[in-house]
Amino acid sequence: MKRKRKILWFSGSEFSDEKIKTTGTWLIAMGNALIENEDIELYNVTNGEVASITQKNVNNITQWIIPYRERKKYSQGSRKLVSFIKKIDNEIKPDLIHVWGTETGFGIDVIEAKLETPVLLEIQGLLFAYVRYYYGGLSNKDLFNCIGLKEIVRPKFHPYFNRRRFEKKGKHELRLIRQMENISVQSGWVDSIIKYVAPESNIFHTGMMLRSEFYAAPSWKYQEENEVINIFTSSSGAIPYKGLQVLFEAIALLKDKYPTIRLNIGGDMQINRKYGLIRDGYTSWLLKRANQLGIADSISWMGKMDANEMISQMHESSMVVVPSFVETYCLFMAEAMMVGVPIVASYAAALPELAEHGTSALYFPTGDHWACAEQIEKIITDQELSVKLSVKSRNRALQRNEQEKVLRKQLEIYDKIIGEF
């Protein structure tokens, strides 16, 4: 009988029986697909709100939760965590260690453990590449107006210092990447970077697994009698390079002509009144900017959303808009394409790889709110175009993100690195 392949993950996502509303949902989808394969035995190490290293097994996945405080320095491994990694590597004897992303710093701990087990680093975000896009076109005046009480008391919450952290971590991220023999990328844009910063590494192209709800979701339908023009976007947090300010400007241009236009924003934002004076300066600036533009009443902040809530919102929307200044892939856009809702997106980094302009999405120059507004208006006024974009984008997603295809590609990458199967 063929021996099961043991795969040990280090990731930023915790497997749970609950519906997740955080980032990294593709990891959960991929993990669930892998454990259904009888040839795979999956283990996961992640961060969490625990007092000490805690084992928490879920759905045939052996899982350990590491206290956030164990990783005090991004640039340096935790002695306790490095010791733990050596211990479980010796006990499990995995065939492969898969480090999901550079952001958690787990990769540095794995490197410092100096294991014989082969390691695969998956690129999710690229901190050192994001630095130049971090401000998302904000002017010096805008950055000054991002200074609130929280930034005066604790300046590190201002975009300037957040960008500095990206820059500092990015240097160590580069050091980590250059030590990796095997690197997996999710887009051609990331590949174009990695092949220059780590030319000796083996580069693999992986697929993106979506949550099962999106594969099962009914296709978006054009709503002729819908008086409200709902536009949906989502952001993992209040980060300037996600480009919400560009979309605000575009909505302001369209508001007079289309008074029922609404912008619904999903994601983890400090919008509720309870945050008050401790809200981060960029979010406070966004709220002020919405008031200045006269669109505050046209914006709904949806908060964190699970898969079914997002799908429902997409079905109720006329379109999805992705105004980012940089994306290494963009799960949100891939999910929207699977549902078939028409999409307007910026020509930023990996976004143009996901769809074809004029066929499966409409693109606009990054940061150009006038062009963004124009593309939004095309979808508002052209039913034939909306339906075409819907059909073509869903077909493209069904082909690119098909579950078996993505799973097969992931297993092939594992086999190539392990070598003995």
MARRO-238204 format. One line per 4 residues: number of its first residue (from 1); their letters; for each residue x, y, z of N, C-alpha, C. Coordinates in steps of 0.05 Angstrom, whole numbers. Layout:
NUM) a) X Y Z X Y Z X Y Z | ...
***
This chain:
1) mkrk) 17 -24 0 0 0 0 18 25 0 | 10 45 -16 25 69 -18 24 85 8 | 47 93 19 48 108 44 36 136 40 | 22 145 60 11 172 59 33 193 60
5) rkil) 30 214 45 49 236 46 41 254 70 | 61 260 86 56 277 110 65 306 103 | 45 324 104 50 352 97 46 369 122 | 66 384 130 64 401 153 63 430 144
9) wfsg) 41 443 150 36 471 142 44 490 165 | 55 513 158 57 536 175 42 559 162 | 20 567 174 2 586 160 -9 607 179 | -23 626 168 -36 647 183 -65 641 188
13) sefs) -74 617 182 -103 610 184 -107 586 202 | -127 589 219 -134 567 237 -158 552 226 | -156 526 225 -178 509 217 -198 508 240 | -223 511 233 -244 513 254 -270 502 243
17) deki) -288 494 261 -315 486 252 -333 510 246 | -324 534 253 -340 557 248 -335 570 221 | -354 585 210 -351 599 185 -331 622 190 | -310 623 173 -290 643 177 -297 669 162
21) kttg) -289 692 174 -293 718 162 -267 734 160 | -245 719 159 -219 732 158 -206 727 132 | -181 737 129 -166 732 105 -155 703 105 | -143 695 83 -131 668 81 -151 646 77
25) twli) -175 652 67 -196 632 65 -188 610 44 | -170 617 25 -162 597 5 -146 575 19 | -132 580 41 -117 560 55 -136 539 67 | -158 549 78 -178 531 90 -190 514 68
29) amgn) -197 526 45 -208 511 23 -189 490 13 | -163 497 10 -143 479 1 -138 456 21 | -137 463 46 -133 443 67 -156 423 68 | -181 433 66 -204 415 66 -203 396 41
33) alie) -194 406 19 -192 389 -5 -170 368 -2 | -148 376 10 -125 358 14 -132 334 32 | -147 340 54 -153 319 73 -173 299 62 | -187 307 41 -205 288 28 -190 269 10
37) nedi) -165 275 4 -148 258 -12 -135 237 7 | -140 212 1 -131 190 19 -101 187 20 | -86 201 3 -57 198 3 -43 220 20 | -59 238 32 -47 261 47 -54 260 76
41) elyn) -35 265 93 -38 269 122 -29 297 127 | -48 314 137 -42 343 139 -40 352 168 | -20 369 172 -15 382 198 -13 412 194 | -21 427 214 -21 456 211 -12 470 237
45) vtng) 6 489 234 15 506 256 7 535 249 | -6 548 268 -15 575 263 -14 592 288 | -20 618 286 -21 636 309 -49 637 320 | -52 645 345 -78 649 356 -77 661 384
49) evas) -101 667 394 -104 679 421 -104 657 442 | -80 646 447 -77 625 468 -55 634 486 | -55 622 510 -35 629 530 -9 614 526 | -11 590 515 12 573 510 7 557 485
53) itqk) 27 544 475 24 527 451 2 506 456 | -19 506 440 -42 490 445 -48 473 420 | -53 447 425 -61 429 403 -92 430 400 | -101 434 376 -130 436 370 -135 424 343
57) nvnn) -142 398 344 -146 383 319 -174 388 308 | -176 390 282 -202 395 268 -203 380 242 | -225 365 238 -230 351 213 -206 335 202 | -195 318 219 -172 301 212 -147 316 207
61) itqw) -146 341 215 -121 357 213 -110 361 241 | -85 352 245 -72 357 271 -61 386 270 | -69 401 291 -64 430 290 -53 440 317 | -33 458 315 -23 471 338 -27 501 336
65) iipy) -36 514 357 -39 543 357 -16 555 374 | -2 574 362 21 587 375 12 614 386 | 18 621 411 11 648 421 24 670 404 | 9 691 398 20 713 382 46 724 394
69) rerk) 47 724 421 70 736 434 96 721 430 | 94 696 420 118 680 415 135 692 393 | 122 707 375 138 719 353 140 749 358 | 160 755 375 164 783 383 178 799 361
73) kysq) 196 787 346 211 800 326 207 785 299 | 199 800 279 196 788 252 223 778 242 | 244 793 248 271 787 237 285 764 250 | 275 755 272 289 734 287 270 713 297
77) gsrk) 278 688 295 261 666 304 259 666 335 | 237 655 344 233 652 373 246 626 381 | 263 628 402 277 604 411 258 581 419 | 236 589 432 217 569 440 203 556 416
81) lvsf) 197 573 396 183 563 372 202 546 355 | 227 555 353 246 539 337 250 511 350 | 251 511 377 253 485 391 228 468 386 | 204 481 386 179 466 381 179 455 353
85) ikki) 189 470 333 190 461 305 207 437 303 | 231 437 315 249 414 315 235 389 327 | 220 394 349 207 372 363 186 359 345 | 168 375 333 146 363 317 157 351 291
89) dnei) 178 363 280 191 352 257 202 324 263 | 213 321 286 224 295 294 202 275 300 | 180 284 311 158 266 318 142 258 294 | 135 278 277 118 273 254 133 260 231
93) kpdl) 158 270 228 175 263 204 160 269 178 | 152 295 174 137 302 150 154 299 125 | 141 293 103 155 292 77 161 320 66 | 144 339 75 147 367 65 136 387 85
97) ihvw) 150 409 88 140 432 103 131 453 84 | 106 462 86 95 483 68 90 507 84 | 106 528 80 103 554 94 86 572 77 | 62 579 87 43 596 72 48 625 78
101) gtet) 63 638 61 67 667 63 91 674 80 | 100 699 75 123 710 90 113 728 113 | 88 735 113 78 755 131 79 747 161 | 75 722 167 74 713 195 102 711 207
105) gfgi) 122 708 191 149 704 201 156 675 207 | 137 657 204 142 629 209 165 618 193 | 168 628 169 189 619 151 217 623 163 | 220 645 178 246 650 191 251 630 213
109) dvie) 230 622 228 233 602 249 241 575 237 | 228 568 214 233 543 201 262 542 191 | 271 564 179 299 565 170 319 562 193 | 313 576 215 331 575 238 331 547 252
113) akle) 310 531 247 309 504 258 329 485 244 | 337 493 219 357 478 204 350 448 201 | 327 443 190 316 416 186 326 404 160 | 325 377 160 331 363 135 307 361 117
117) tpvl) 283 365 128 258 363 113 257 385 92 | 250 378 67 247 399 46 225 419 53 | 230 444 45 211 466 52 201 480 26 | 176 485 25 164 501 3 152 527 15
121) leiq) 161 549 4 150 575 13 130 585 -8 | 106 589 1 84 600 -16 84 631 -13 | 86 645 -35 85 674 -34 55 683 -34 | 47 697 -14 20 709 -13 22 739 -17
125) gllf) 31 753 3 37 782 -1 67 785 -5 | 76 808 -14 104 814 -17 109 841 -4 | 117 841 21 120 866 36 139 885 22 | 162 875 13 183 893 2 173 905 -25
129) ayvr) 156 891 -39 145 901 -64 121 920 -60 | 107 917 -37 84 933 -31 92 962 -23 | 117 965 -13 125 990 -1 120 1014 -19 | 128 1011 -45 125 1034 -63 96 1041 -69
133) yyyg) 78 1023 -64 49 1028 -69 34 1034 -44 | 47 1034 -21 33 1034 5 14 1057 8 | 22 1081 1 6 1105 5 -18 1107 -14 | -19 1090 -34 -42 1090 -52 -49 1117 -64
137) glsn) -28 1132 -71 -33 1158 -84 -40 1181 -65 | -40 1176 -39 -46 1198 -20 -25 1220 -22 | -34 1245 -21 -15 1268 -22 -4 1273 6 | 16 1290 8 27 1298 34 5 1310 51
141) kdlf) -13 1326 39 -35 1338 54 -53 1316 65 | -59 1296 48 -76 1274 57 -63 1259 81 | -37 1254 79 -22 1240 100 -22 1257 126 | -20 1283 123 -21 1300 147 -48 1298 160
145) ncig) -69 1297 143 -97 1296 154 -104 1268 165 | -85 1249 161 -89 1223 174 -79 1222 203 | -69 1245 212 -60 1247 240 -84 1253 258 | -90 1234 275 -111 1238 295 -100 1234 323
149) lkei) -117 1233 343 -109 1230 371 -92 1205 374 | -101 1184 362 -86 1158 365 -58 1161 354 | -55 1175 332 -28 1178 320 -10 1197 336 | -23 1217 350 -7 1235 367 3 1219 391
153) vrpk) -14 1203 403 -6 1188 427 12 1164 419 | 5 1151 397 21 1128 388 26 1131 358 | 46 1145 350 51 1152 322 54 1127 304 | 60 1104 315 64 1080 298 39 1072 282
157) fhpy) 16 1083 289 -9 1076 275 -14 1094 251 | 3 1113 246 1 1130 222 11 1115 198 | -1 1120 174 9 1106 149 39 1108 145 | 51 1130 153 80 1134 149 96 1112 164
161) fnrr) 88 1107 189 102 1087 205 94 1058 197 | 69 1055 188 61 1029 178 78 1022 153 | 82 1041 136 98 1037 113 127 1031 120 | 137 1045 141 164 1040 150 167 1011 160
165) rfek) 146 1000 173 147 973 182 148 953 159 | 132 959 138 133 943 114 161 943 103 | 173 966 102 200 969 90 221 953 106 | 219 956 133 238 942 150 234 911 148
169) kgkh) 209 902 150 203 874 148 211 863 120 | 207 881 100 213 872 73 241 864 69 | 260 877 83 288 870 80 293 842 91 | 280 835 113 283 808 124 267 788 108
173) elrl) 245 797 96 230 780 78 247 771 54 | 262 791 43 280 784 21 302 764 29 | 312 768 53 332 749 64 320 721 66 | 295 719 75 282 693 77 278 680 49
177) irqm) 268 696 31 262 686 4 287 675 -9 | 309 689 -6 334 682 -19 346 656 -7 | 336 648 16 346 623 29 329 599 21 | 307 604 7 288 583 1 295 569 -25
181) enis) 297 543 -24 303 527 -48 278 524 -66 | 254 522 -53 229 518 -68 210 540 -61 | 200 554 -81 181 576 -78 157 572 -96 | 133 576 -85 109 573 -101 96 601 -104
185) vqsg) 87 607 -129 75 633 -134 47 629 -146 | 30 650 -142 2 648 -151 -4 665 -175 | 16 680 -185 12 698 -208 38 702 -223 | 35 710 -248 58 716 -265 73 741 -254
189) wvds) 58 760 -242 70 784 -231 90 777 -209 | 81 759 -191 99 751 -170 123 735 -181 | 118 718 -201 139 703 -214 161 722 -225 | 152 744 -237 170 763 -249 189 776 -229
193) iiky) 180 777 -204 196 788 -182 214 767 -170 | 203 744 -164 218 723 -150 241 713 -168 | 238 711 -193 259 700 -210 284 719 -210 | 280 744 -203 303 762 -201 315 764 -173
197) vape) 298 762 -152 308 764 -125 318 738 -114 | 309 716 -126 317 689 -117 322 671 -142 | 341 678 -159 345 664 -184 353 635 -182 | 363 627 -159 372 599 -155 349 581 -146
201) snif) 326 593 -138 304 577 -127 288 563 -149 | 276 541 -142 257 527 -159 230 541 -156 | 219 551 -177 194 566 -176 171 548 -187 | 150 545 -171 127 530 -179 102 548 -181
205) htgm) 84 543 -200 60 559 -203 36 543 -192 | 24 554 -171 2 540 -158 -24 552 -167 | -46 539 -161 -73 550 -167 -86 561 -142 | -108 574 -144 -122 586 -122 -148 570 -117
209) mlrs) -150 558 -94 -174 543 -86 -194 562 -73 | -219 563 -82 -239 579 -70 -256 563 -50 | -270 577 -33 -288 564 -15 -310 549 -30 | -319 527 -19 -339 510 -32 -364 526 -38
213) efya) -371 545 -22 -396 560 -26 -396 575 -52 | -372 584 -61 -371 599 -86 -374 581 -111 | -365 557 -109 -369 538 -131 -398 530 -133 | -412 529 -111 -440 521 -111 -459 545 -115
217) apsw) -449 569 -115 -466 593 -116 -480 595 -143 | -505 603 -144 -519 608 -169 -506 632 -183 | -507 632 -209 -495 654 -225 -511 680 -221 | -496 702 -220 -508 729 -218 -527 734 -241
221) kyqe) -550 747 -235 -569 754 -256 -574 784 -256 | -577 795 -280 -582 824 -283 -610 830 -272 | -612 851 -256 -637 859 -243 -647 884 -256 | -666 881 -274 -676 904 -289 -692 923 -272
225) enev) -707 913 -252 -724 930 -236 -712 940 -211 | -686 936 -208 -672 945 -183 -667 975 -185 | -680 991 -169 -677 1020 -170 -650 1029 -158 | -641 1015 -139 -615 1022 -125 -592 1009 -141
229) inif) -572 1025 -146 -547 1015 -159 -527 1008 -137 | -526 982 -130 -508 973 -109 -481 966 -121 | -460 977 -110 -433 971 -117 -419 959 -93 | -406 936 -96 -394 921 -74 -364 920 -77
233) tsss) -350 926 -55 -321 922 -54 -314 911 -26 | -290 900 -24 -282 889 2 -252 894 6 | -244 898 31 -216 903 37 -210 888 63 | -186 876 64 -178 862 88 -174 880 112
237) gaip) -171 906 107 -168 926 128 -165 953 116 | -162 973 134 -159 1001 125 -130 1005 118 | -123 1000 93 -96 1003 82 -97 1020 57 | -82 1042 56 -84 1060 33 -81 1046 6
241) ykgl) -63 1026 3 -59 1014 -23 -83 998 -33 | -103 993 -16 -127 980 -25 -144 999 -42 | -139 1025 -41 -151 1044 -60 -179 1052 -55 | -189 1050 -31 -217 1059 -26 -221 1088 -32
245) qvlf) -200 1104 -28 -202 1133 -34 -208 1138 -63 | -197 1121 -81 -202 1124 -110 -231 1118 -116 | -242 1097 -103 -270 1090 -108 -288 1111 -97 | -281 1124 -74 -297 1146 -63 -299 1168 -83
249) eaia) -276 1176 -95 -276 1197 -115 -293 1191 -139 | -293 1165 -147 -308 1157 -171 -338 1158 -164 | -346 1149 -141 -374 1150 -133 -384 1179 -132 | -367 1197 -122 -374 1225 -120 -380 1237 -148
253) llkd) -364 1228 -168 -369 1237 -195 -396 1228 -206 | -405 1205 -197 -430 1193 -208 -455 1199 -191 | -451 1210 -168 -473 1213 -149 -496 1230 -159 | -490 1253 -171 -511 1271 -181 -527 1258 -203
257) kypt) -514 1244 -221 -527 1232 -244 -543 1207 -235 | -532 1193 -216 -545 1168 -206 -548 1170 -176 | -569 1184 -167 -572 1190 -138 -577 1165 -121 | -585 1142 -133 -590 1118 -117 -565 1101 -115
261) irln) -543 1110 -124 -519 1094 -124 -510 1089 -95 | -502 1065 -88 -493 1058 -61 -467 1042 -63 | -449 1047 -44 -424 1033 -42 -425 1016 -17 | -424 990 -19 -424 972 4 -396 960 7
265) iggd) -384 964 31 -356 957 35 -354 935 56 | -344 912 49 -339 891 68 -311 892 78 | -306 880 101 -279 879 112 -277 890 140 | -253 886 152 -249 892 180 -240 921 183
269) mqin) -259 939 187 -253 968 190 -262 978 217 | -248 998 227 -254 1010 253 -275 1032 249 | -298 1025 241 -319 1044 234 -338 1049 257 | -344 1029 273 -364 1032 294 -357 1055 313
273) rkyg) -378 1066 325 -375 1089 343 -357 1082 367 | -356 1056 374 -341 1048 398 -311 1054 395 | -301 1056 369 -273 1062 365 -267 1091 371 | -286 1109 364 -284 1137 370 -256 1149 365
277) lird) -244 1160 387 -219 1174 384 -195 1155 381 | -199 1129 385 -177 1110 381 -176 1098 353 | -194 1107 336 -194 1097 308 -168 1106 295 | -157 1089 277 -133 1096 263 -137 1119 245
281) gyts) -117 1135 240 -119 1160 226 -128 1157 197 | -119 1136 183 -127 1133 156 -157 1128 153 | -168 1111 171 -197 1106 171 -212 1132 177 | -203 1147 197 -216 1172 203 -215 1191 179
285) wllk) -193 1191 165 -190 1208 141 -210 1199 120 | -213 1173 116 -232 1162 97 -260 1172 103 | -268 1171 128 -295 1179 136 -299 1209 131 | -278 1225 138 -280 1253 132 -281 1259 103
289) ranq) -266 1244 87 -266 1248 58 -293 1242 46 | -306 1221 56 -333 1214 47 -352 1237 52 | -350 1250 75 -367 1273 82 -361 1296 63 | -335 1302 59 -327 1324 41 -338 1320 13
293) lgia) -339 1295 4 -348 1289 -23 -378 1287 -25 | -392 1288 -2 -421 1286 -2 -432 1259 -7 | -416 1238 -1 -425 1210 -7 -428 1193 19 | -424 1205 42 -424 1189 67 -450 1174 70
297) dsis) -473 1186 62 -499 1172 65 -503 1151 43 | -484 1150 24 -486 1130 3 -468 1106 8 | -455 1105 31 -436 1084 38 -447 1067 61 | -445 1041 58 -452 1022 79 -427 1006 86
301) wmgk) -420 1005 111 -397 989 120 -407 962 130 | -401 941 116 -414 915 122 -399 899 143 | -374 906 149 -359 890 168 -349 864 157 | -339 847 174 -330 821 165 -353 804 155
305) mdan) -348 789 133 -370 774 121 -360 746 115 | -378 726 120 -371 699 112 -378 694 83 | -373 671 73 -376 665 44 -405 670 35 | -424 660 50 -452 663 42 -461 692 43
309) emis) -452 707 62 -458 736 63 -447 751 39 | -422 744 31 -410 757 8 -425 750 -17 | -432 725 -20 -447 716 -44 -473 730 -47 | -487 732 -24 -513 746 -24 -510 775 -32
313) qmhe) -489 788 -22 -484 816 -29 -477 819 -59 | -461 800 -69 -455 801 -98 -479 798 -115 | -498 780 -107 -522 776 -123 -540 802 -123 | -538 817 -101 -554 841 -99 -541 866 -112
317) ssmv) -516 862 -121 -501 885 -131 -501 886 -162 | -498 910 -172 -495 914 -201 -468 907 -210 | -448 909 -192 -420 903 -199 -403 902 -174 | -379 891 -178 -358 892 -158 -336 910 -168
321) vvps) -323 926 -151 -301 943 -159 -277 936 -142 | -254 932 -155 -228 927 -142 -209 950 -149 | -206 970 -131 -190 994 -138 -161 993 -128 | -151 970 -122 -125 967 -109 -102 979 -126
325) fvet) -80 986 -112 -56 995 -124 -36 972 -128 | -40 950 -113 -23 927 -116 -37 902 -105 | -35 880 -119 -46 855 -111 -28 833 -122 | -21 813 -105 -5 791 -115 -23 770 -129
329) yclf) -49 771 -123 -69 754 -136 -96 769 -135 | -110 767 -114 -136 779 -108 -158 758 -107 | -160 746 -83 -181 726 -79 -209 737 -82 | -213 761 -73 -239 774 -75 -249 775 -104
333) maea) -231 783 -122 -238 785 -150 -243 757 -162 | -227 737 -154 -231 710 -164 -258 700 -155 | -266 706 -130 -292 697 -119 -315 711 -134 | -312 737 -139 -332 752 -154 -336 741 -182
337) mmvg) -314 733 -195 -315 722 -222 -330 695 -221 | -325 679 -200 -339 653 -198 -369 657 -195 | -378 678 -181 -406 684 -178 -417 696 -204 | -399 710 -219 -407 721 -245 -417 750 -244
341) vpiv) -412 764 -221 -420 792 -220 -400 808 -237 | -410 827 -252 -392 844 -268 -371 858 -251 | -347 861 -262 -325 871 -246 -311 895 -260 | -305 915 -244 -287 937 -252 -263 935 -234
345) asya) -239 935 -246 -214 932 -231 -192 950 -242 | -173 955 -226 -150 971 -235 -129 954 -249 | -113 967 -266 -91 953 -279 -67 952 -260 | -70 937 -238 -49 937 -217 -38 910 -213
349) aalp) -11 907 -216 3 883 -209 -10 858 -222 | -20 839 -206 -30 814 -217 -59 816 -226 | -73 838 -221 -102 839 -227 -108 835 -257 | -92 846 -276 -98 842 -304 -96 813 -313
353) elae) -83 795 -297 -80 767 -304 -106 752 -300 | -123 762 -283 -147 747 -275 -169 749 -296 | -170 770 -311 -192 774 -331 -181 788 -356 | -198 789 -376 -191 803 -401 -208 828 -403
357) hgts) -195 851 -408 -209 876 -409 -230 876 -432 | -254 885 -425 -275 887 -445 -290 861 -449 | -279 839 -439 -291 812 -443 -301 801 -417 | -283 798 -397 -291 786 -372 -288 806 -348
361) alyf) -279 830 -354 -278 852 -334 -273 878 -349 | -277 900 -335 -269 926 -345 -247 937 -328 | -225 945 -340 -202 955 -324 -199 986 -328 | -186 998 -308 -180 1026 -310 -151 1031 -299
365) ptgd) -138 1052 -309 -111 1057 -299 -110 1061 -269 | -91 1049 -256 -89 1049 -227 -89 1077 -216 | -107 1083 -197 -109 1109 -184 -125 1130 -199 | -135 1123 -222 -150 1142 -239 -180 1141 -233
369) hwac) -189 1158 -216 -217 1157 -208 -236 1165 -230 | -227 1182 -249 -244 1189 -272 -249 1165 -289 | -228 1150 -296 -231 1126 -312 -247 1105 -297 | -243 1103 -271 -258 1084 -255 -288 1090 -257
373) aeqi) -295 1116 -254 -323 1124 -256 -335 1117 -284 | -318 1121 -304 -328 1116 -331 -334 1086 -335 | -317 1069 -324 -322 1040 -328 -347 1031 -311 | -350 1043 -288 -374 1038 -272 -399 1046 -287
377) ekii) -398 1069 -299 -422 1079 -314 -428 1061 -338 | -408 1050 -351 -413 1032 -373 -430 1008 -364 | -424 998 -341 -440 975 -331 -467 984 -323 | -470 1007 -311 -496 1017 -303 -515 1020 -327
381) tdqe) -504 1030 -349 -521 1037 -372 -523 1016 -394 | -507 995 -392 -506 976 -414 -512 948 -404 | -537 940 -406 -546 913 -397 -532 891 -412 | -529 895 -439 -516 874 -455 -487 870 -446
385) lsvk) -473 891 -441 -446 889 -431 -445 875 -404 | -463 882 -386 -463 870 -360 -466 840 -361 | -485 831 -378 -490 803 -381 -466 788 -394 | -454 801 -413 -430 789 -426 -407 786 -406
389) lsvk) -402 807 -391 -381 806 -370 -387 784 -350 | -412 781 -342 -420 761 -323 -414 733 -333 | -423 727 -357 -420 701 -369 -390 694 -373 | -376 713 -385 -347 708 -391 -330 705 -366
393) srnr) -336 722 -346 -319 720 -322 -324 694 -307 | -349 686 -306 -356 660 -292 -343 637 -307 | -345 637 -333 -333 615 -348 -302 614 -344 | -290 638 -343 -261 639 -339 -254 628 -311
397) alqr) -270 636 -291 -264 627 -264 -268 597 -261 | -289 587 -274 -295 558 -273 -272 542 -285 | -259 553 -305 -237 539 -317 -211 542 -301 | -206 566 -291 -180 571 -277 -181 560 -249
401) neqe) -203 564 -234 -204 557 -206 -219 530 -201 | -222 514 -221 -236 489 -218 -222 472 -196 | -238 461 -178 -227 449 -154 -207 426 -160 | -215 408 -176 -198 385 -182 -172 393 -195
405) kvlr) -174 413 -213 -150 423 -227 -131 436 -207 | -141 453 -189 -124 466 -170 -111 446 -151 | -127 426 -142 -117 406 -123 -96 389 -137 | -101 381 -162 -81 365 -176 -55 379 -180
409) kqle) -56 405 -185 -32 421 -189 -16 422 -162 | -31 425 -140 -17 427 -114 -4 400 -107 | -17 378 -113 -6 352 -107 18 346 -125 | 18 356 -149 40 352 -168 65 368 -157
413) iydk) 60 392 -146 82 407 -135 94 392 -111 | 77 382 -94 87 366 -71 104 342 -81 | 94 328 -100 108 304 -110 135 311 -122 | 137 333 -137 162 341 -149 183 347 -128
417) iige) 175 360 -107 194 367 -86 202 343 -69 | 182 327 -62 188 303 -46 205 283 -61 | 197 279 -86 214 264 -105 211 234 -105 | 201 223 -83 201 194 -81 174 181 -88
421) f) 154 198 -94 128 187 -100 122 187 -130
***
